[in-house]
Structure formats: structure tokens, C-alpha cells
Amino acid sequence: MSITISANERKSHTKGVRNALRSQGRIPAVVYGSGENAVSIDVDFKDFRKAEGQGLINLSLNGETHQVMVRDTQIDALSREIKHIDFYRVKRNQKVETEVPLLLTGEAVGVKEGGILQQTMRQISIQCLPDAIPDKVELDVSSLSVGDSRTVSAISFPSQVEPATSLETVVVTIVAPQQEKEVATETEADEEDQTETGTA
């Protein structure tokens, strides 16, 4: 179920106005797409936090409701404050490409045997109609032994959902503890060599 948040149209684009909005708990943003003009807006920070992570958001603006997705979020590198949001309008009958969380389920046999689970993908790109966007995609790793790996092709996607990532992309691997230790040892050795070179 999509969450609805209200937006105000923003006429001024000056830095001072944007900073004033943030001090009032609002986030400067823009909404565009679907052949319509881009509109500068601002939304309430708390409302956005509630809707964040949803595939689709209903954006109420000037008496109309737009179905949108978050296309980009600008975050301050130091304060981690949200500085700006890009909302993208979508149409129910047109497929969109977006990312959703990829969750691993079950406990791998290889982990029980002492292996190390390495998940190399935590978000996965998918393509589907807006109403079919899932909250997440899951992959059962219970049967994985040490040395095994799984690619995108092993994921069972919901109906009407297609991967937008190469099927050969590795998602998860179970490595032996010794391999993990060897990698760490090699890294430490490289660091020591660099230190000695710098000292000399």
C-alpha cells in the first residue's frame, strides 16, 4: 500500500530559502517525468521518513495526487542530513526500473560448517509495472556449502517482476575460514611492505 505525503510548490530557488525550509523541518525537492514539466516543491521531513523505502509514493500537490518514485536523494557527507530529493512521476501502465532490498533467508550449511558467508549484493535492480514493485526480493541460502555461490539467476522473482541485473552476477558466496585468513594476512603483509618502503 502506497503512503501519501503532501508537498508545497516552491517558487523560490535561492540557497537562503532552501536553508530556511530545512530549519523548519522541510526538504527541498523536485518532481518530474511522464512528459510533464518539472516542479520545485518541498516536503515534510517526518512524512518523507515514513514513506522512505516504499517502492511507490502518492505525492499530493496542488489538489492532485501524483504516483512517484524516489529517483535520487542528496545527503550531506558530514551531517548526513537530506539536502534534496528527486521524485519521478510514473504511469501505472508503463514499466519502471528500480532497486529493492535483496534479503538472504535460511542458514547456509557451509556457515554451520565454519564457512564465512559473503553477500556481494544487497540491493537488486528490477523492472516491472509500478503496482507490482515488491518490498523486497529473497534468496534461500540454506543449501549452500563451503565453496558454493549463487547468482541472480537463482532468485525466484515475484510474478510480473524481472531482473534488470545480469543473471550471471554473483549474489552470495560461502568461503572457507582459511581463505578469509589468507586474504587478511596478504593485506597485512602488503601494508607492512608499503610502510617499510615509505620509511626507507
VENCOR-V169488 format. One record per run of one state. SS is the DSSP state (h for helix, s for strand, l for the rest). FROM is the first residue (numbers start at 0). TO is the last residue. If there is no record, write none. Layout:
ss: (SS	SS)
from: (FROM	FROM)
to: (TO	TO)
This chain:
ss: (l	s	l	h	l	s	l	s	h	l	s	l	s	l	s	l	s	l	h	l	s	l	s	h	l	s	l	s	h	l	s	l	s	l	h	l)
from: (0	2	9	14	23	25	33	35	44	51	56	61	63	75	81	89	94	105	108	112	115	119	122	129	132	135	140	148	151	154	161	163	169	175	176	199)
to: (1	8	13	22	24	32	34	43	50	55	60	62	74	80	88	93	104	107	111	114	118	121	128	131	134	139	147	150	153	160	162	168	174	175	198	199)
